[in-house]
């Protein structure tokens, strides 16, 4: 029997590829068949997930981190000539220590620099993944260095947030205080050039970078759906008895544009059993078996191996039902 292992990254703990490998070790130990298909939704790990499924060539450029310090960031050229750039690689929140996080100061300039580095290689098209940024600057820093998009550009957003809601919903996790959030809201509202794009789903992604890139001519699309299409998810799903996906924290946003939520929805449509795991589970995913891991970052790989083992008894038949503690 076959398990399709399609986790997203556990931010700051395991990459999607490492999480899939850990699940696979458990499935194979239980004599099940494992197919590893790491996924993403435009945030951290998007380029790596596409590389794992499609191949390509990695490149690196030194860009500005959110506070303007030099930082090496990787980007990918796919076999079809498209360049894939991630906001998280250049201006990601994990690049800052907790005490450094301040969205009033953090700039998206580094993403603009990374896009320019990719454009210098004359790609056929550009894919920009949004998610995991430290910024709420409406793309001001990016637009200081990037004035146009000379090739067709697709922006993959991981949340459907509108521009007006970006500061309120995501400013606090980027270091904004209760006093700072209204200042960020006013800053975004004052960017009148972005107003025509403020109603687009994803315009508020990455602190308004969605709207900024739309202003420059990019098309905004749901990252999770685009990645699942690119890696051939539906074809793999037809051959699976169970799909396993998840991320570091499962909450209401999981079903609102995140990759595991998109997997669960496609499994429900195809009538395939779906297990969604989280290091923390704040809200289960409707229509899927939601499993909470131990929450111990040091045990993440061991937890996933155990989950893989518990999917299949030694007979190789998928086990129906796993509790939040992973018990049968």
Order of alpha helices (4+ residues) and beta strands (2+ residues): beta-alpha-beta-alpha-beta-beta-beta-alpha-alpha-beta-alpha-beta-alpha-alpha-alpha-beta-alpha-alpha-beta-alpha-beta-beta-alpha
